Amino acid sequence: MRISRREFLAGLTTTTYAALGASIAVSGSDPASSVVHSPFRVGVINDEISQDFGRSCEVAAREFGMQWIELRGMWNKNIVNLDSKDIAEAQRILKKYELRVTDIASPLFKTAWKDDPRAKERQPDDFNSAFTFEQQGEVLDQAIQMAKAFKTERIRCFDFYRLDDPASHRAAINQALLDAANKCGKNGLILVLENDGGLNTSTGAEGAKVLEAVQSPHFMLNWDPGNAAANGEKAYPDGYNLLPKNRIGHCHCKDVAKKSSTNVDAKPGADEWAPMGAGIIDWEGQFRALKRDGYRFAVSLETHWQGGGTPEKSSRESWAGMKKLLQKAQAL
């Protein structure tokens, strides 16, 4: 998937090349030799860069040197809401930039549990995905279709908004996860559960318990150290050490820092997102451990931090930090 210098120059306008050339001069790398080589599938969630899918892929492939991308939403549509024309255009763009898809970052089970009072309300439109509990079967079906269309074997899910008493619902939630994983398995796919704040699995410790309870070869964890750290866990090494390493199927990369005391909206002790390498997570150690433990799936940049001015600029800065961390960990 290496891009030749001739192809690179032919594919860019003079203005775009001049802008990119400035960043190349800083890094000291040649665009023709900047393709990322790693034991991991190094990628980025596309809409962390832009809702313009073509632009996201251009930045990921031509500027970041990535060969992988994670699909969550594009053109202000959630991934499970794409129509046939959207899919065809996205496939064309992926082929143009020689990008492969790490997974479908679906909103499956990012909703209220059926007897949660919030289930009676309209669900928040998080990443253009306002789906109710009753619609989750349709969400899964659509996610499976998207996985097939974009030739990936993984679908990301959650496990419902955090209940006041998660323990009393845990068995039923685990059954829902198992049923969905089995359906994925019948379609040659793997379901990966993301630990996420505000949901019933937010840390590595909680993720380990769910993996123990949901025994399926089609069910793995989308390990997110950033979400774990934002929920009070020392993600690495503490949270990571609790996880069965052979059941980590995906990894999101973002960093967390303590909120500034000058921020009048900050809650005492609360955290905020940070560019990779500028927060409290030992990402170098985490990357080294993943490599040591034989992990070979995605490490996907999920910028979240907005301090760069625009999503694209913020992702560019966070990728620069992530790249350095991967290099220090001898994983790039």
Protein Blocks (a to p, Z undefined) as FASTA:
>chain_A
ZZcfklmmmmpcfklmmmmmmmmmmnopafklmcccdfbdcdddfklmbmclklmmmmmm
mmnopabdcdfbgehiafklpcfklmmmmmmmmmmnopacfbacdfehiacdfklmklmp
ccddehhiaccfklmmmmmmmmmmmmmmnopabdcddehjadfblmlmmmmmmmmmmmmm
mmmmmnopacdddddehiabfbfklmmmmmmmmgcfkbccdddfklmmmnopafblklmm
mpcfklccbdcddddddddfklmkbcehiacdddehiambdfklmmmmmmmnopabdcdd
dfkpaknopaklmmmmmmmmmmmmmmmnopZZ
